[in-house]
Amino acid sequence: RQINPVLPNADSLRRGADLYTANCDWDEDSRVFASLGERLPRTRDDELYLIVQEGWRELPPCGTTDEDTWHLVNYVRTFEPR
C-alpha cells in the first residue's frame, strides 16, 4: 500500500491537468469513464495510481513517471461526483 506523497494543492492539480491532456487518452463521454468517476470516492490513491499507470477496462495507461502519476491521481480526483 502506497501513500500519495504529493499534496493536492493548486500547483499539483494544474500539473495533473496538463499531464492528463498530454498523456491520457481517456474518453470522458464513455460509460467506463463515468463508472470510474462513480468509484472514485471509494478508491484509494494507490489503486488510482495503478489505474493511471496500467489502465482500467477500456481506459489506456497514461504512461507517466512516478511523480507525474501522483499529480495525475490528484487531478483525476477532481472528476469525483459532487
C-alpha positions in Angstrom: 0.0 0.0 0.0 1.4 3.3 -1.1 0.6 6.8 0.3 0.4 9.7 -2.1 3.4 11.9 -1.3 2.1 14.8 -3.4 -0.4 17.2 -1.8 -3.4 18.0 -4.0 -2.7 21.8 -4.0 -3.3 24.2 -6.8 0.1 23.5 -8.4 -0.3 19.8 -8.3 -3.8 20.0 -9.8 -2.5 22.3 -12.6 0.3 19.9 -13.4 -2.0 17.0 -13.3 -4.4 18.7 -15.7 -1.5 19.4 -18.1 -0.3 15.8 -17.8 -3.8 14.5 -18.3 -4.2 16.4 -21.5 -0.8 15.4 -22.9 -0.7 11.7 -21.8 -4.1 10.3 -21.0 -6.3 9.3 -24.0 -9.4 8.8 -21.9 -12.9 9.2 -23.5 -14.7 11.3 -20.9 -18.0 10.6 -22.6 -17.7 6.8 -22.2 -19.5 4.6 -19.8 -16.2 3.3 -18.5 -15.1 6.8 -17.6 -18.4 7.5 -15.9 -18.0 4.2 -14.0 -14.6 5.3 -12.8 -15.9 8.6 -11.6 -18.6 6.8 -9.6 -15.9 4.6 -8.0 -13.5 7.4 -7.1 -15.0 8.2 -3.6 -14.2 4.6 -2.5 -11.0 4.2 -4.5 -7.7 4.6 -2.5 -4.9 6.7 -4.0 -2.7 3.6 -4.5 -5.5 1.9 -6.5 -5.9 5.0 -8.6 -2.2 5.2 -9.2 -2.3 1.7 -10.7 -5.3 2.7 -12.9 -3.3 5.7 -14.2 -0.2 3.6 -14.7 -1.7 0.4 -16.1 -5.1 1.5 -17.5 -8.5 0.2 -16.5 -11.0 -1.6 -18.7 -11.0 0.4 -21.9 -9.1 3.4 -20.4 -5.5 3.1 -21.6 -2.5 3.7 -19.3 -1.2 7.3 -19.2 2.5 6.5 -19.5 4.0 8.9 -17.0 6.7 8.9 -14.4 6.1 8.0 -10.7 5.9 11.6 -9.5 3.8 12.7 -12.5 1.4 9.9 -11.8 0.7 11.2 -8.3 -0.1 14.6 -9.9 -2.5 12.8 -12.2 -4.1 10.9 -9.3 -4.7 14.3 -7.6 -6.2 15.7 -10.8 -8.4 12.6 -11.6 -9.9 13.0 -8.1 -11.5 16.3 -9.4 -13.8 14.0 -11.5 -15.5 12.7 -8.4 -19.2 13.4 -8.5 -20.2 16.3 -6.4 
